[in-house]
Amino acid sequence: MMNSRTPLPPRAKEALDVLRSPVENAGGELPRERAHSVIASECGEVSAEALLNILHNRGYIYYVGEQIRIT
């Protein structure tokens, strides 16, 4: 089966990689504010919101209330 998701730009891929471990360690979901902080610590505060938007818009993460889950 082909992956139908749009490929990520390098910075967004880095952000997704940074999120994986904290999300897994938290039982599969992470509060949005915490996810923002995790990305900001690695990729910069200014980029964090834009990177979360890219990940969400391209289907790599989704929201359940204020929690982020990785697809």
PDB file of N, CA, C and O in Angstrom:
ATOM      1  N   MET A   1       0.834  -1.188   0.000  1.00  0.00           N
ATOM      2  CA  MET A   1       0.000   0.000   0.000  1.00  0.00           C
ATOM      3  C   MET A   1       0.877   1.249   0.000  1.00  0.00           C
ATOM      4  O   MET A   1       1.865   1.320   0.730  1.00  0.00           O
ATOM      5  N   MET A   2       0.518   2.214  -0.808  1.00  0.00           N
ATOM      6  CA  MET A   2       1.292   3.436  -0.891  1.00  0.00           C
ATOM      7  C   MET A   2       0.914   4.385   0.229  1.00  0.00           C
ATOM      8  O   MET A   2      -0.250   4.471   0.619  1.00  0.00           O
ATOM      9  N   ASN A   3       1.901   5.094   0.741  1.00  0.00           N
ATOM     10  CA  ASN A   3       1.649   6.111   1.747  1.00  0.00           C
ATOM     11  C   ASN A   3       1.129   7.350   1.032  1.00  0.00           C
ATOM     12  O   ASN A   3       1.829   7.920   0.195  1.00  0.00           O
ATOM     13  N   SER A   4      -0.088   7.770   1.351  1.00  0.00           N
ATOM     14  CA  SER A   4      -0.706   8.886   0.641  1.00  0.00           C
ATOM     15  C   SER A   4      -0.412  10.236   1.286  1.00  0.00           C
ATOM     16  O   SER A   4      -0.848  11.270   0.782  1.00  0.00           O
ATOM     17  N   ARG A   5       0.313  10.235   2.380  1.00  0.00           N
ATOM     18  CA  ARG A   5       0.622  11.505   3.030  1.00  0.00           C
ATOM     19  C   ARG A   5       1.681  12.262   2.249  1.00  0.00           C
ATOM     20  O   ARG A   5       2.565  11.668   1.632  1.00  0.00           O
ATOM     21  N   THR A   6       1.576  13.571   2.285  1.00  0.00           N
ATOM     22  CA  THR A   6       2.547  14.431   1.635  1.00  0.00           C
ATOM     23  C   THR A   6       3.867  14.354   2.396  1.00  0.00           C
ATOM     24  O   THR A   6       3.873  14.446   3.623  1.00  0.00           O
ATOM     25  N   PRO A   7       4.986  14.187   1.689  1.00  0.00           N
ATOM     26  CA  PRO A   7       6.278  14.156   2.378  1.00  0.00           C
ATOM     27  C   PRO A   7       6.528  15.458   3.141  1.00  0.00           C
ATOM     28  O   PRO A   7       6.065  16.530   2.752  1.00  0.00           O
ATOM     29  N   LEU A   8       7.267  15.330   4.228  1.00  0.00           N
ATOM     30  CA  LEU A   8       7.555  16.485   5.070  1.00  0.00           C
ATOM     31  C   LEU A   8       8.842  17.183   4.656  1.00  0.00           C
ATOM     32  O   LEU A   8       9.788  16.535   4.208  1.00  0.00           O
ATOM     33  N   PRO A   9       8.880  18.513   4.808  1.00  0.00           N
ATOM     34  CA  PRO A   9      10.153  19.206   4.658  1.00  0.00           C
ATOM     35  C   PRO A   9      11.089  18.780   5.800  1.00  0.00           C
ATOM     36  O   PRO A   9      10.614  18.326   6.841  1.00  0.00           O
ATOM     37  N   PRO A  10      12.393  18.919   5.622  1.00  0.00           N
ATOM     38  CA  PRO A  10      13.347  18.445   6.633  1.00  0.00           C
ATOM     39  C   PRO A  10      13.087  18.959   8.053  1.00  0.00           C
ATOM     40  O   PRO A  10      13.192  18.184   9.003  1.00  0.00           O
ATOM     41  N   ARG A  11      12.755  20.226   8.223  1.00  0.00           N
ATOM     42  CA  ARG A  11      12.520  20.763   9.572  1.00  0.00           C
ATOM     43  C   ARG A  11      11.284  20.124  10.209  1.00  0.00           C
ATOM     44  O   ARG A  11      11.277  19.864  11.412  1.00  0.00           O
ATOM     45  N   ALA A  12      10.259  19.875   9.433  1.00  0.00           N
ATOM     46  CA  ALA A  12       9.059  19.244   9.975  1.00  0.00           C
ATOM     47  C   ALA A  12       9.334  17.785  10.323  1.00  0.00           C
ATOM     48  O   ALA A  12       8.820  17.281  11.322  1.00  0.00           O
ATOM     49  N   LYS A  13      10.129  17.108   9.521  1.00  0.00           N
ATOM     50  CA  LYS A  13      10.514  15.729   9.838  1.00  0.00           C
ATOM     51  C   LYS A  13      11.301  15.694  11.151  1.00  0.00           C
ATOM     52  O   LYS A  13      11.097  14.814  11.987  1.00  0.00           O
ATOM     53  N   GLU A  14      12.194  16.654  11.315  1.00  0.00           N
ATOM     54  CA  GLU A  14      12.960  16.763  12.561  1.00  0.00           C
ATOM     55  C   GLU A  14      12.014  16.972  13.745  1.00  0.00           C
ATOM     56  O   GLU A  14      12.179  16.347  14.793  1.00  0.00           O
ATOM     57  N   ALA A  15      11.025  17.849  13.578  1.00  0.00           N
ATOM     58  CA  ALA A  15      10.060  18.108  14.651  1.00  0.00           C
ATOM     59  C   ALA A  15       9.270  16.843  14.997  1.00  0.00           C
ATOM     60  O   ALA A  15       9.039  16.558  16.172  1.00  0.00           O
ATOM     61  N   LEU A  16       8.863  16.095  13.990  1.00  0.00           N
ATOM     62  CA  LEU A  16       8.138  14.848  14.229  1.00  0.00           C
ATOM     63  C   LEU A  16       9.018  13.852  14.976  1.00  0.00           C
ATOM     64  O   LEU A  16       8.560  13.193  15.909  1.00  0.00           O
ATOM     65  N   ASP A  17      10.268  13.744  14.570  1.00  0.00           N
ATOM     66  CA  ASP A  17      11.202  12.843  15.244  1.00  0.00           C
ATOM     67  C   ASP A  17      11.393  13.241  16.711  1.00  0.00           C
ATOM     68  O   ASP A  17      11.483  12.377  17.583  1.00  0.00           O
ATOM     69  N   VAL A  18      11.455  14.542  16.977  1.00  0.00           N
ATOM     70  CA  VAL A  18      11.622  15.057  18.338  1.00  0.00           C
ATOM     71  C   VAL A  18      10.388  14.735  19.186  1.00  0.00           C
ATOM     72  O   VAL A  18      10.509  14.484  20.385  1.00  0.00           O
ATOM     73  N   LEU A  19       9.219  14.742  18.576  1.00  0.00           N
ATOM     74  CA  LEU A  19       7.969  14.481  19.308  1.00  0.00           C
ATOM     75  C   LEU A  19       7.739  13.007  19.630  1.00  0.00           C
ATOM     76  O   LEU A  19       7.079  12.685  20.617  1.00  0.00           O
ATOM     77  N   ARG A  20       8.273  12.123  18.814  1.00  0.00           N
ATOM     78  CA  ARG A  20       7.948  10.695  18.951  1.00  0.00           C
ATOM     79  C   ARG A  20       8.169  10.145  20.363  1.00  0.00           C
ATOM     80  O   ARG A  20       7.258   9.561  20.950  1.00  0.00           O
ATOM     81  N   SER A  21       9.342  10.324  20.895  1.00  0.00           N
ATOM     82  CA  SER A  21       9.663   9.746  22.195  1.00  0.00           C
ATOM     83  C   SER A  21       8.798  10.324  23.320  1.00  0.00           C
ATOM     84  O   SER A  21       8.251   9.552  24.107  1.00  0.00           O
ATOM     85  N   PRO A  22       8.652  11.659  23.428  1.00  0.00           N
ATOM     86  CA  PRO A  22       7.789  12.181  24.493  1.00  0.00           C
ATOM     87  C   PRO A  22       6.333  11.709  24.374  1.00  0.00           C
ATOM     88  O   PRO A  22       5.684  11.449  25.387  1.00  0.00           O
ATOM     89  N   VAL A  23       5.825  11.599  23.154  1.00  0.00           N
ATOM     90  CA  VAL A  23       4.453  11.128  22.965  1.00  0.00           C
ATOM     91  C   VAL A  23       4.341   9.667  23.395  1.00  0.00           C
ATOM     92  O   VAL A  23       3.406   9.298  24.106  1.00  0.00           O
ATOM     93  N   GLU A  24       5.285   8.840  22.969  1.00  0.00           N
ATOM     94  CA  GLU A  24       5.264   7.420  23.350  1.00  0.00           C
ATOM     95  C   GLU A  24       5.413   7.261  24.859  1.00  0.00           C
ATOM     96  O   GLU A  24       4.728   6.442  25.470  1.00  0.00           O
ATOM     97  N   ASN A  25       6.309   8.044  25.461  1.00  0.00           N
ATOM     98  CA  ASN A  25       6.540   7.954  26.909  1.00  0.00           C
ATOM     99  C   ASN A  25       5.340   8.429  27.715  1.00  0.00           C
ATOM    100  O   ASN A  25       5.175   8.038  28.871  1.00  0.00           O
ATOM    101  N   ALA A  26       4.502   9.268  27.119  1.00  0.00           N
ATOM    102  CA  ALA A  26       3.319   9.791  27.804  1.00  0.00           C
ATOM    103  C   ALA A  26       2.084   8.930  27.527  1.00  0.00           C
ATOM    104  O   ALA A  26       0.969   9.336  27.853  1.00  0.00           O
ATOM    105  N   GLY A  27       2.263   7.766  26.941  1.00  0.00           N
ATOM    106  CA  GLY A  27       1.138   6.871  26.707  1.00  0.00           C
ATOM    107  C   GLY A  27       0.419   7.097  25.390  1.00  0.00           C
ATOM    108  O   GLY A  27      -0.720   6.658  25.225  1.00  0.00           O
ATOM    109  N   GLY A  28       1.063   7.774  24.449  1.00  0.00           N
ATOM    110  CA  GLY A  28       0.483   7.921  23.121  1.00  0.00           C
ATOM    111  C   GLY A  28      -0.098   9.287  22.809  1.00  0.00           C
ATOM    112  O   GLY A  28      -0.508   9.544  21.677  1.00  0.00           O
ATOM    113  N   GLU A  29      -0.137  10.160  23.796  1.00  0.00           N
ATOM    114  CA  GLU A  29      -0.610  11.518  23.524  1.00  0.00           C
ATOM    115  C   GLU A  29       0.100  12.497  24.438  1.00  0.00           C
ATOM    116  O   GLU A  29       0.573  12.145  25.519  1.00  0.00           O
ATOM    117  N   LEU A  30       0.158  13.732  23.977  1.00  0.00           N
ATOM    118  CA  LEU A  30       0.875  14.770  24.698  1.00  0.00           C
ATOM    119  C   LEU A  30       0.048  16.044  24.646  1.00  0.00           C
ATOM    120  O   LEU A  30      -0.508  16.373  23.599  1.00  0.00           O
ATOM    121  N   PRO A  31      -0.044  16.776  25.770  1.00  0.00           N
ATOM    122  CA  PRO A  31      -0.752  18.055  25.704  1.00  0.00           C
ATOM    123  C   PRO A  31      -0.114  18.960  24.643  1.00  0.00           C
ATOM    124  O   PRO A  31       1.105  18.971  24.470  1.00  0.00           O
ATOM    125  N   ARG A  32      -0.946  19.703  23.950  1.00  0.00           N
ATOM    126  CA  ARG A  32      -0.473  20.565  22.864  1.00  0.00           C
ATOM    127  C   ARG A  32       0.622  21.521  23.343  1.00  0.00           C
ATOM    128  O   ARG A  32       1.620  21.717  22.649  1.00  0.00           O
ATOM    129  N   GLU A  33       0.439  22.112  24.521  1.00  0.00           N
ATOM    130  CA  GLU A  33       1.444  23.050  25.047  1.00  0.00           C
ATOM    131  C   GLU A  33       2.780  22.355  25.258  1.00  0.00           C
ATOM    132  O   GLU A  33       3.833  22.929  24.979  1.00  0.00           O
ATOM    133  N   ARG A  34       2.742  21.129  25.746  1.00  0.00           N
ATOM    134  CA  ARG A  34       3.980  20.364  25.970  1.00  0.00           C
ATOM    135  C   ARG A  34       4.640  20.030  24.628  1.00  0.00           C
ATOM    136  O   ARG A  34       5.859  20.134  24.493  1.00  0.00           O
ATOM    137  N   ALA A  35       3.846  19.633  23.648  1.00  0.00           N
ATOM    138  CA  ALA A  35       4.391  19.334  22.319  1.00  0.00           C
ATOM    139  C   ALA A  35       5.055  20.576  21.734  1.00  0.00           C
ATOM    140  O   ALA A  35       6.133  20.492  21.145  1.00  0.00           O
ATOM    141  N   HIS A  36       4.414  21.717  21.899  1.00  0.00           N
ATOM    142  CA  HIS A  36       4.978  22.984  21.421  1.00  0.00           C
ATOM    143  C   HIS A  36       6.328  23.233  22.094  1.00  0.00           C
ATOM    144  O   HIS A  36       7.293  23.608  21.428  1.00  0.00           O
ATOM    145  N   SER A  37       6.398  23.025  23.415  1.00  0.00           N
ATOM    146  CA  SER A  37       7.651  23.236  24.158  1.00  0.00           C
ATOM    147  C   SER A  37       8.755  22.295  23.693  1.00  0.00           C
ATOM    148  O   SER A  37       9.909  22.699  23.548  1.00  0.00           O
ATOM    149  N   VAL A  38       8.389  21.037  23.461  1.00  0.00           N
ATOM    150  CA  VAL A  38       9.374  20.042  23.006  1.00  0.00           C
ATOM    151  C   VAL A  38       9.961  20.467  21.661  1.00  0.00           C
ATOM    152  O   VAL A  38      11.178  20.435  21.475  1.00  0.00           O
ATOM    153  N   ILE A  39       9.104  20.864  20.731  1.00  0.00           N
ATOM    154  CA  ILE A  39       9.577  21.289  19.414  1.00  0.00           C
ATOM    155  C   ILE A  39      10.381  22.578  19.528  1.00  0.00           C
ATOM    156  O   ILE A  39      11.425  22.719  18.892  1.00  0.00           O
ATOM    157  N   ALA A  40       9.899  23.513  20.332  1.00  0.00           N
ATOM    158  CA  ALA A  40      10.596  24.804  20.490  1.00  0.00           C
ATOM    159  C   ALA A  40      12.004  24.607  21.044  1.00  0.00           C
ATOM    160  O   ALA A  40      12.925  25.331  20.665  1.00  0.00           O
ATOM    161  N   SER A  41      12.178  23.636  21.938  1.00  0.00           N
ATOM    162  CA  SER A  41      13.501  23.409  22.539  1.00  0.00           C
ATOM    163  C   SER A  41      14.512  22.910  21.512  1.00  0.00           C
ATOM    164  O   SER A  41      15.713  23.135  21.659  1.00  0.00           O
ATOM    165  N   GLU A  42      14.031  22.240  20.482  1.00  0.00           N
ATOM    166  CA  GLU A  42      14.921  21.701  19.449  1.00  0.00           C
ATOM    167  C   GLU A  42      14.968  22.549  18.183  1.00  0.00           C
ATOM    168  O   GLU A  42      16.009  22.634  17.530  1.00  0.00           O
ATOM    169  N   CYS A  43      13.867  23.166  17.839  1.00  0.00           N
ATOM    170  CA  CYS A  43      13.740  23.822  16.535  1.00  0.00           C
ATOM    171  C   CYS A  43      13.549  25.329  16.620  1.00  0.00           C
ATOM    172  O   CYS A  43      13.550  26.011  15.595  1.00  0.00           O
ATOM    173  N   GLY A  44      13.385  25.853  17.822  1.00  0.00           N
ATOM    174  CA  GLY A  44      13.194  27.284  17.983  1.00  0.00           C
ATOM    175  C   GLY A  44      11.743  27.644  18.222  1.00  0.00           C
ATOM    176  O   GLY A  44      10.834  27.055  17.637  1.00  0.00           O
ATOM    177  N   GLU A  45      11.544  28.606  19.079  1.00  0.00           N
ATOM    178  CA  GLU A  45      10.203  29.037  19.474  1.00  0.00           C
ATOM    179  C   GLU A  45       9.382  29.515  18.283  1.00  0.00           C
ATOM    180  O   GLU A  45       8.204  29.180  18.162  1.00  0.00           O
ATOM    181  N   VAL A  46       9.996  30.289  17.416  1.00  0.00           N
ATOM    182  CA  VAL A  46       9.266  30.863  16.280  1.00  0.00           C
ATOM    183  C   VAL A  46       8.772  29.767  15.343  1.00  0.00           C
ATOM    184  O   VAL A  46       7.673  29.869  14.799  1.00  0.00           O
ATOM    185  N   SER A  47       9.557  28.738  15.152  1.00  0.00           N
ATOM    186  CA  SER A  47       9.213  27.664  14.223  1.00  0.00           C
ATOM    187  C   SER A  47       8.208  26.669  14.794  1.00  0.00           C
ATOM    188  O   SER A  47       7.517  25.996  14.029  1.00  0.00           O
ATOM    189  N   ALA A  48       8.112  26.559  16.095  1.00  0.00           N
ATOM    190  CA  ALA A  48       7.335  25.482  16.707  1.00  0.00           C
ATOM    191  C   ALA A  48       5.875  25.478  16.249  1.00  0.00           C
ATOM    192  O   ALA A  48       5.353  24.426  15.879  1.00  0.00           O
ATOM    193  N   GLU A  49       5.223  26.609  16.268  1.00  0.00           N
ATOM    194  CA  GLU A  49       3.813  26.665  15.873  1.00  0.00           C
ATOM    195  C   GLU A  49       3.645  26.304  14.406  1.00  0.00           C
ATOM    196  O   GLU A  49       2.742  25.549  14.046  1.00  0.00           O
ATOM    197  N   ALA A  50       4.515  26.842  13.559  1.00  0.00           N
ATOM    198  CA  ALA A  50       4.440  26.536  12.124  1.00  0.00           C
ATOM    199  C   ALA A  50       4.681  25.053  11.873  1.00  0.00           C
ATOM    200  O   ALA A  50       4.013  24.453  11.030  1.00  0.00           O
ATOM    201  N   LEU A  51       5.618  24.462  12.586  1.00  0.00           N
ATOM    202  CA  LEU A  51       5.917  23.044  12.406  1.00  0.00           C
ATOM    203  C   LEU A  51       4.751  22.170  12.866  1.00  0.00           C
ATOM    204  O   LEU A  51       4.420  21.183  12.210  1.00  0.00           O
ATOM    205  N   LEU A  52       4.131  22.526  13.986  1.00  0.00           N
ATOM    206  CA  LEU A  52       2.938  21.784  14.425  1.00  0.00           C
ATOM    207  C   LEU A  52       1.839  21.873  13.374  1.00  0.00           C
ATOM    208  O   LEU A  52       1.156  20.885  13.103  1.00  0.00           O
ATOM    209  N   ASN A  53       1.668  23.042  12.787  1.00  0.00           N
ATOM    210  CA  ASN A  53       0.650  23.210  11.743  1.00  0.00           C
ATOM    211  C   ASN A  53       0.944  22.344  10.530  1.00  0.00           C
ATOM    212  O   ASN A  53       0.034  21.724   9.978  1.00  0.00           O
ATOM    213  N   ILE A  54       2.209  22.291  10.106  1.00  0.00           N
ATOM    214  CA  ILE A  54       2.587  21.448   8.964  1.00  0.00           C
ATOM    215  C   ILE A  54       2.289  19.985   9.282  1.00  0.00           C
ATOM    216  O   ILE A  54       1.688  19.280   8.472  1.00  0.00           O
ATOM    217  N   LEU A  55       2.710  19.532  10.459  1.00  0.00           N
ATOM    218  CA  LEU A  55       2.482  18.136  10.849  1.00  0.00           C
ATOM    219  C   LEU A  55       0.997  17.812  10.890  1.00  0.00           C
ATOM    220  O   LEU A  55       0.582  16.731  10.472  1.00  0.00           O
ATOM    221  N   HIS A  56       0.206  18.731  11.386  1.00  0.00           N
ATOM    222  CA  HIS A  56      -1.237  18.515  11.465  1.00  0.00           C
ATOM    223  C   HIS A  56      -1.867  18.547  10.072  1.00  0.00           C
ATOM    224  O   HIS A  56      -2.640  17.657   9.718  1.00  0.00           O
ATOM    225  N   ASN A  57      -1.542  19.552   9.298  1.00  0.00           N
ATOM    226  CA  ASN A  57      -2.152  19.711   7.972  1.00  0.00           C
ATOM    227  C   ASN A  57      -1.804  18.565   7.019  1.00  0.00           C
ATOM    228  O   ASN A  57      -2.575  18.248   6.113  1.00  0.00           O
ATOM    229  N   ARG A  58      -0.661  17.959   7.225  1.00  0.00           N
ATOM    230  CA  ARG A  58      -0.239  16.859   6.346  1.00  0.00           C
ATOM    231  C   ARG A  58      -0.576  15.486   6.918  1.00  0.00           C
ATOM    232  O   ARG A  58      -0.227  14.463   6.328  1.00  0.00           O
ATOM    233  N   GLY A  59      -1.251  15.461   8.058  1.00  0.00           N
ATOM    234  CA  GLY A  59      -1.763  14.206   8.592  1.00  0.00           C
ATOM    235  C   GLY A  59      -0.790  13.382   9.415  1.00  0.00           C
ATOM    236  O   GLY A  59      -1.017  12.189   9.612  1.00  0.00           O
ATOM    237  N   TYR A  60       0.277  13.979   9.896  1.00  0.00           N
ATOM    238  CA  TYR A  60       1.246  13.235  10.709  1.00  0.00           C
ATOM    239  C   TYR A  60       0.893  13.258  12.188  1.00  0.00           C
ATOM    240  O   TYR A  60       1.287  12.362  12.934  1.00  0.00           O
ATOM    241  N   ILE A  61       0.153  14.278  12.620  1.00  0.00           N
ATOM    242  CA  ILE A  61      -0.368  14.336  13.977  1.00  0.00           C
ATOM    243  C   ILE A  61      -1.849  14.695  13.889  1.00  0.00           C
ATOM    244  O   ILE A  61      -2.319  15.209  12.874  1.00  0.00           O
ATOM    245  N   TYR A  62      -2.569  14.415  14.965  1.00  0.00           N
ATOM    246  CA  TYR A  62      -3.958  14.863  15.049  1.00  0.00           C
ATOM    247  C   TYR A  62      -4.252  15.238  16.490  1.00  0.00           C
ATOM    248  O   TYR A  62      -3.536  14.857  17.415  1.00  0.00           O
ATOM    249  N   TYR A  63      -5.320  15.993  16.651  1.00  0.00           N
ATOM    250  CA  TYR A  63      -5.696  16.496  17.964  1.00  0.00           C
ATOM    251  C   TYR A  63      -6.924  15.767  18.482  1.00  0.00           C
ATOM    252  O   TYR A  63      -7.871  15.495  17.744  1.00  0.00           O
ATOM    253  N   VAL A  64      -6.882  15.462  19.764  1.00  0.00           N
ATOM    254  CA  VAL A  64      -8.047  14.970  20.499  1.00  0.00           C
ATOM    255  C   VAL A  64      -8.172  15.946  21.664  1.00  0.00           C
ATOM    256  O   VAL A  64      -7.450  15.843  22.656  1.00  0.00           O
ATOM    257  N   GLY A  65      -9.095  16.891  21.530  1.00  0.00           N
ATOM    258  CA  GLY A  65      -9.160  17.980  22.503  1.00  0.00           C
ATOM    259  C   GLY A  65      -7.869  18.770  22.419  1.00  0.00           C
ATOM    260  O   GLY A  65      -7.498  19.246  21.346  1.00  0.00           O
ATOM    261  N   GLU A  66      -7.190  18.911  23.527  1.00  0.00           N
ATOM    262  CA  GLU A  66      -5.911  19.634  23.550  1.00  0.00           C
ATOM    263  C   GLU A  66      -4.712  18.677  23.558  1.00  0.00           C
ATOM    264  O   GLU A  66      -3.586  19.084  23.844  1.00  0.00           O
ATOM    265  N   GLN A  67      -4.964  17.416  23.245  1.00  0.00           N
ATOM    266  CA  GLN A  67      -3.894  16.412  23.201  1.00  0.00           C
ATOM    267  C   GLN A  67      -3.465  16.166  21.752  1.00  0.00           C
ATOM    268  O   GLN A  67      -4.283  16.181  20.833  1.00  0.00           O
ATOM    269  N   ILE A  68      -2.180  15.944  21.578  1.00  0.00           N
ATOM    270  CA  ILE A  68      -1.637  15.614  20.261  1.00  0.00           C
ATOM    271  C   ILE A  68      -1.301  14.130  20.241  1.00  0.00           C
ATOM    272  O   ILE A  68      -0.716  13.588  21.178  1.00  0.00           O
ATOM    273  N   ARG A  69      -1.689  13.494  19.148  1.00  0.00           N
ATOM    274  CA  ARG A  69      -1.326  12.094  18.905  1.00  0.00           C
ATOM    275  C   ARG A  69      -0.651  11.997  17.563  1.00  0.00           C
ATOM    276  O   ARG A  69      -0.976  12.752  16.646  1.00  0.00           O
ATOM    277  N   ILE A  70       0.285  11.080  17.432  1.00  0.00           N
ATOM    278  CA  ILE A  70       0.986  10.847  16.170  1.00  0.00           C
ATOM    279  C   ILE A  70       0.260   9.733  15.425  1.00  0.00           C
ATOM    280  O   ILE A  70      -0.086   8.705  16.007  1.00  0.00           O
ATOM    281  N   THR A  71       0.032   9.949  14.132  1.00  0.00           N
ATOM    282  CA  THR A  71      -0.662   8.933  13.337  1.00  0.00           C
ATOM    283  C   THR A  71       0.261   7.806  12.951  1.00  0.00           C
ATOM    284  O   THR A  71      -0.161   6.864  12.280  1.00  0.00           O
TER     285      THR A  71
END
